[in-house]
Amino acid sequence: MRNYDLTPLYRSAIGFDRLAQLAEHAASNKGNSGYPPYNIESLKENRYRITMAVAGFTMDELDITSEGEKLLVKGTKAAEDKSRKYLYQGIAERGFERTFQLADYVTVTGAELENGLLNIELQREIPEALKPRKIEIGTSRILESE
């Protein structure tokens, strides 16, 4: 695994600490394997959906937590049924933890489990104070001395 030194970024870019942390997180790939598979789609402007394939999990075995700028989806399988004897087991029945880094002002608006797919709805709600606004340009009057 490569280790990148982001110190020069910290020296010349003010306020981009979070961007550097995201880059470090992406480079380290902290335990996020390819399981379970997922899609991230843009539905409309400022609306998104994460769809995760969680076949075999019930709603009681899934947990979604949104804390600050992180979204954690966790699946915990119940105790294994010892009475089953598999000839082939292709459906993974292991637990998982998947973390998503959310951008500023992105919140989870809902989630549903349907046909083995977990859909998590997200929306970016930018506060009015941060939205672009038109600034009127005035004219200055030169005061003449009397």
Salt bridges, closest charged atoms under 4 A:
GLU41 OE2 - ARG49 NH1 3.67
GLU61 OE1 - LYS77 NZ 3.42
GLU69 OE1 - ARG18 NE 2.80
GLU97 OE2 - LYS74 NZ 3.68
ASP104 OD1 - ARG18 NH1 3.72
GLU121 OE1 - ARG47 NH2 3.96
GLU121 OE2 - ARG49 NE 2.63
GLU128 OE2 - LYS131 NZ 3.07
